[in-house]
Amino acid sequence: FTENFGHEDVESFGCSANGLQVALTPSQLFEINLVTGSSTNLGIITPNSGYNAVGFSVVDNTIYGYDEINRRVVRINPDLSATIFPPVPNLPNVGFIVGDVDFNGHLYLYAGGVSNRFYVVDVDPNSPTFLQLVDPTAGFILDTAPFGTAINPIVISDWAFNPIDNQLYSALNNGTAVIRIDPLSGAQTVFPSIGLPGGNYGAVFFDGQGFLYALNNTTGQIFRIEIVGGNAIATLFSTTVPATRNDGARCAFALLN
């Protein structure tokens, strides 16, 4: 581990319109043009491990996520190195595959249907609770037992924060619905989907206008989803390369051309 995790000078990615995708084994970082579907393999992330549950933090324009193999919170850097942090106190030792960072530097982790709780880790390097569990129901103070926030288990592979309403959204893996999750309470709203096929949606992104983009792991199809009249209307937007162990991050404030 490197020292002084909270305050070293960290290179940032910049707020790009493209999506950033961690996929395959060993974990590699891809840049995806959501409009054209073109995918650029930026290279293998080192040290070689199983990175997942990534999210883009607009606090410092960096990517935070989770190493499923070492069971650690990580930061993925633009030079494709990963900073693997010490264990977060009281964070369960499970393989989190669902993750995103809110707009105040809190990493939301969920185990994708095998857990009835999600967990929030402070990843703001300038915060006094950096790399500790915090409680979203109590103003993000240090979390206390029972740790985590209760949630009705849902079978999802990724979720993303909507910059319009600051809520979490995800596509069910069977394609039947989009779920909105209140990040403070865990309460859920179900929007039946129209036009969204089944398949693991391991990388979901928002744009600055509040459109949700969901990437189907199996087919590589990217769907643009809009909530209209209580339904989630999905339209095939572009197609990229299918991938396994797939998770996505994007600067949600960037507009698509």
C-alpha positions as CSV (number, residue, x, y, z in Angstrom):
1,F,0.0,0.0,0.0
2,T,1.1,3.6,-0.6
3,E,0.9,6.1,2.2
4,N,-1.1,9.3,2.6
5,F,-4.0,8.0,0.6
6,G,-6.2,11.0,1.2
7,H,-4.0,13.8,0.1
8,E,-1.5,12.7,-2.5
9,D,-1.6,14.4,-5.9
10,V,-3.9,12.2,-8.0
11,E,-4.0,12.4,-11.8
12,S,-7.6,12.7,-13.0
13,F,-9.5,11.4,-16.1
14,G,-11.4,14.6,-16.9
15,C,-15.2,14.9,-17.5
16,S,-15.5,13.1,-20.9
17,A,-18.6,12.3,-22.8
18,N,-17.3,8.7,-23.3
19,G,-18.1,5.9,-21.0
20,L,-15.3,4.0,-19.1
21,Q,-15.7,0.3,-18.9
22,V,-13.9,-2.3,-16.7
23,A,-14.2,-5.7,-18.3
24,L,-12.7,-9.1,-19.0
25,T,-10.1,-11.1,-17.1
26,P,-7.6,-9.8,-16.4
27,S,-9.4,-6.5,-15.9
28,Q,-8.9,-4.1,-18.7
29,L,-10.1,-0.5,-19.1
30,F,-12.1,0.4,-22.2
31,E,-13.3,3.8,-23.4
32,I,-16.7,3.6,-25.2
33,N,-18.1,6.2,-27.5
34,L,-21.8,5.7,-26.5
35,V,-23.0,7.4,-29.8
36,T,-21.1,5.2,-32.2
37,G,-20.4,2.2,-30.0
38,S,-16.7,2.3,-30.9
39,S,-14.6,0.8,-28.1
40,T,-10.9,1.5,-27.4
41,N,-9.0,-0.9,-25.2
42,L,-6.8,1.3,-23.1
43,G,-4.9,-1.7,-21.6
44,I,-4.7,-4.0,-18.6
45,I,-5.1,-2.6,-15.2
46,T,-2.2,-3.4,-12.8
47,P,-1.8,-5.1,-10.5
48,N,-3.7,-7.8,-12.3
49,S,-6.9,-8.5,-10.4
50,G,-10.7,-8.6,-10.7
51,Y,-12.0,-5.0,-10.7
52,N,-15.7,-4.2,-10.6
53,A,-18.4,-2.0,-9.1
54,V,-16.7,1.1,-10.5
55,G,-18.0,4.7,-10.4
56,F,-16.8,8.1,-11.6
57,S,-16.3,10.6,-8.8
58,V,-16.9,14.2,-9.9
59,V,-15.2,15.4,-6.7
60,D,-11.8,14.6,-8.1
61,N,-12.6,13.2,-11.6
62,T,-11.3,9.7,-10.6
63,I,-12.7,6.2,-10.7
64,Y,-13.3,4.2,-7.6
65,G,-14.5,0.6,-7.4
66,Y,-13.9,-2.7,-5.8
67,D,-11.4,-5.5,-6.3
68,E,-13.5,-8.7,-6.1
69,I,-10.4,-10.9,-5.6
70,N,-8.6,-9.0,-2.8
71,R,-11.9,-7.7,-1.4
72,R,-10.7,-4.1,-1.3
73,V,-11.9,-0.7,-2.4
74,V,-9.7,0.6,-5.2
75,R,-9.0,3.7,-7.2
76,I,-8.2,3.2,-10.9
77,N,-5.8,5.8,-12.2
78,P,-5.4,7.1,-15.8
79,D,-2.0,5.4,-16.1
80,L,-4.0,2.1,-15.6
81,S,-2.5,1.5,-12.2
82,A,-4.8,0.6,-9.3
83,T,-4.4,2.0,-5.9
84,I,-5.6,-0.8,-3.6
85,F,-6.7,0.6,-0.2
86,P,-6.6,-1.1,3.2
87,P,-9.8,-2.9,4.3
88,V,-12.7,-0.6,5.0
89,P,-13.7,-1.2,8.7
90,N,-17.1,-3.1,8.9
91,L,-17.5,-3.5,5.1
92,P,-18.6,-7.1,4.6
93,N,-16.0,-9.4,2.9
94,V,-18.1,-10.1,-0.2
95,G,-17.7,-9.7,-3.9
96,F,-19.4,-6.4,-4.7
97,I,-20.3,-6.2,-8.4
98,V,-22.6,-3.1,-8.3
99,G,-21.2,0.3,-7.7
100,D,-21.3,4.0,-8.4
101,V,-20.2,7.3,-6.8
102,D,-22.6,10.0,-5.9
103,F,-21.8,13.7,-6.6
104,N,-20.4,14.2,-3.1
105,G,-17.8,11.4,-3.2
106,H,-19.7,8.5,-1.7
107,L,-19.2,5.0,-3.3
108,Y,-22.4,2.9,-3.2
109,L,-21.6,-0.8,-3.2
110,Y,-24.1,-3.7,-3.6
111,A,-23.7,-7.4,-4.1
112,G,-26.3,-7.7,-6.9
113,G,-29.2,-9.7,-5.5
114,V,-27.4,-11.7,-2.9
115,S,-27.6,-9.1,-0.2
116,N,-30.4,-7.2,1.5
117,R,-28.2,-4.2,2.2
118,F,-26.0,-1.7,0.3
119,Y,-22.9,0.0,1.8
120,V,-21.6,3.5,1.4
121,V,-17.9,4.2,1.5
122,D,-16.6,7.8,1.7
123,V,-14.1,8.2,-1.2
124,D,-13.7,12.0,-0.9
125,P,-9.9,12.3,-0.3
126,N,-10.5,15.5,1.7
127,S,-13.1,14.1,4.0
128,P,-12.3,13.2,7.6
129,T,-14.2,9.9,7.0
130,F,-12.2,9.0,3.9
131,L,-12.3,5.2,3.3
132,Q,-14.8,4.5,6.1
133,L,-18.4,3.4,6.0
134,V,-20.9,6.2,6.3
135,D,-24.6,6.2,6.9
136,P,-26.7,8.0,4.2
137,T,-29.8,7.9,6.4
138,A,-28.0,10.1,9.0
139,G,-26.2,12.8,7.0
140,F,-23.3,10.5,6.1
141,I,-21.8,10.3,9.6
142,L,-19.8,7.2,10.5
143,D,-22.0,4.1,10.1
144,T,-23.0,2.0,13.1
145,A,-24.3,-1.5,13.5
146,P,-26.2,-2.9,11.8
147,F,-24.0,-1.6,9.1
148,G,-25.4,-0.8,5.6
149,T,-28.8,0.4,4.4
150,A,-31.6,-2.1,4.0
151,I,-32.8,-2.8,0.5
152,N,-35.2,-5.2,-1.2
153,P,-32.8,-7.5,-3.0
154,I,-32.7,-6.9,-6.8
155,V,-30.9,-8.9,-9.5
156,I,-28.8,-6.2,-11.1
157,S,-25.2,-5.9,-12.3
158,D,-24.6,-2.1,-12.1
159,W,-26.3,1.1,-11.1
160,A,-25.7,4.8,-11.8
161,F,-26.6,8.2,-10.3
162,N,-28.9,10.4,-12.4
163,P,-27.6,14.0,-12.4
164,I,-31.2,15.3,-12.7
165,D,-32.7,13.8,-9.6
166,N,-29.7,12.4,-7.7
167,Q,-31.3,8.9,-7.6
168,L,-29.8,5.5,-8.4
169,Y,-31.1,3.6,-11.4
170,S,-30.5,0.1,-12.7
171,A,-31.9,-2.3,-15.3
172,L,-33.0,-5.7,-14.1
173,N,-31.0,-8.5,-15.7
174,N,-34.1,-10.1,-17.1
175,G,-34.9,-6.8,-18.9
176,T,-38.4,-6.5,-17.4
177,A,-38.0,-3.2,-15.6
178,V,-35.8,-0.3,-14.6
179,I,-35.5,0.3,-10.9
180,R,-35.0,3.6,-9.2
181,I,-33.4,3.4,-5.7
182,D,-33.5,6.2,-3.2
183,P,-29.8,6.4,-2.1
184,L,-30.8,7.7,1.3
185,S,-33.5,5.2,2.3
186,G,-33.2,2.3,-0.2
187,A,-36.8,2.7,-1.2
188,Q,-37.5,1.4,-4.8
189,T,-39.7,2.5,-7.6
190,V,-40.3,0.0,-10.5
191,F,-40.7,1.2,-14.1
192,P,-41.8,-1.6,-16.4
193,S,-39.6,-1.6,-19.4
194,I,-40.6,-1.5,-23.1
195,G,-38.0,-2.6,-25.7
196,L,-35.4,-3.8,-23.3
197,P,-34.3,-7.5,-23.8
198,G,-33.0,-9.8,-21.1
199,G,-29.3,-10.0,-20.3
200,N,-26.8,-8.8,-17.7
201,Y,-26.6,-5.0,-17.9
202,G,-23.1,-4.8,-16.4
203,A,-22.4,-1.2,-17.4
204,V,-25.0,1.6,-17.1
205,F,-24.3,5.3,-17.5
206,F,-26.2,8.6,-17.4
207,D,-25.7,11.6,-19.6
208,G,-26.1,15.2,-18.5
209,Q,-29.8,15.3,-19.7
210,G,-30.9,12.4,-17.5
211,F,-30.9,9.6,-20.2
212,L,-29.9,6.2,-18.9
213,Y,-27.6,4.1,-21.2
214,A,-27.5,0.3,-20.5
215,L,-24.9,-2.0,-22.1
216,N,-26.0,-5.6,-22.5
217,N,-23.0,-7.8,-21.7
218,T,-24.0,-10.6,-24.0
219,T,-24.9,-8.7,-27.2
220,G,-22.9,-5.5,-26.7
221,Q,-26.1,-3.6,-27.5
222,I,-26.4,-0.2,-25.8
223,F,-29.9,1.0,-25.1
224,R,-30.9,4.6,-24.3
225,I,-33.7,4.6,-21.7
226,E,-36.2,7.3,-20.9
227,I,-38.8,7.2,-18.2
228,V,-42.1,8.2,-19.8
229,G,-45.5,7.8,-18.2
230,G,-44.4,5.4,-15.6
231,N,-42.6,3.1,-18.1
232,A,-38.9,2.8,-19.0
233,I,-38.8,3.2,-22.8
234,A,-35.7,1.6,-24.3
235,T,-34.3,2.3,-27.7
236,L,-31.4,0.6,-29.3
237,F,-28.8,3.4,-29.4
238,S,-25.5,1.8,-30.6
239,T,-23.6,-1.5,-30.4
240,T,-20.2,-2.2,-28.9
241,V,-18.1,-5.3,-28.1
242,P,-19.7,-7.9,-25.8
243,A,-17.8,-8.4,-22.6
244,T,-17.7,-10.4,-19.4
245,R,-17.0,-9.1,-15.8
246,N,-18.3,-5.8,-17.1
247,D,-18.9,-2.6,-15.2
248,G,-19.2,1.0,-16.2
249,A,-18.4,4.5,-15.0
250,R,-18.9,7.9,-16.6
251,C,-18.9,11.6,-15.7
252,A,-22.7,12.1,-15.7
253,F,-22.4,15.9,-16.2
254,A,-20.9,15.5,-19.7
255,L,-23.4,15.9,-22.6
256,L,-23.4,13.6,-25.6
257,N,-23.0,15.2,-29.0
